[in-house]
Amino acid sequence: MNNTLSPDEVKSWFPAFTEAELRKTIADQGQIHRIPAGTVIMDYGQYVRMMPLVMEGSIKISRQSDDGSELFLYYLTHGDTCAMTFGCASVATHSEIRAVAVEDVTLLGLPKDRFSEWMMRYRSWSQFVLDSYSRRLSELIFTVDQVAFHQLDVRLHEYIQKRANLTDGVTVNATHRDIAEDLNVSREAVSRLLKTLQKRGTIKLSRNTIELAEVA
């Protein structure tokens, strides 16, 4: 794969961009970045260097509290972008999120200083940004609901399902500590509840692997 896309490839990867001029502009100015799994793509306090559009792989977005603990917010997958990046790009503020590659990621980086111009110039870009804000807001509301109103075992099971959907829809490869950090709870609580879920027959546990049980 080259480090740039042709206008036709932009259309194939991101069909939401309907204007031919916008696709050509993205092809001319966008740069492909290949990022290994585990890499911190964006960290707290950094300035946004580009507007990322995910082509392949998945990215975990987290938020840090005042005491230094982290809370998992949502995943970005193919065709997604981080709406919070748009906000930082438009007003040149520091990042308040951490973005980590869950698996090997390929993304198209767009120049952040084109954000406002494209919002005014291209209808499909404006709609893409608004749709991204809407999806991220829905996911944030879901996260808040989970934290505020759901028991931890429900949150844990929902988390496992969401993470499994990034790959084969069944398997999650993660340590108990990884999961505890994402849910902002203790590792002991996660281990205990995973064993409970296994006794209920909803999951199967092995070393650093969780498998969702088939529903009869």
Order of alpha helices (4+ residues) and beta strands (2+ residues): alpha-alpha-beta-beta-beta-beta-beta-alpha-beta-beta-alpha-alpha-alpha-beta-alpha-alpha-beta-beta
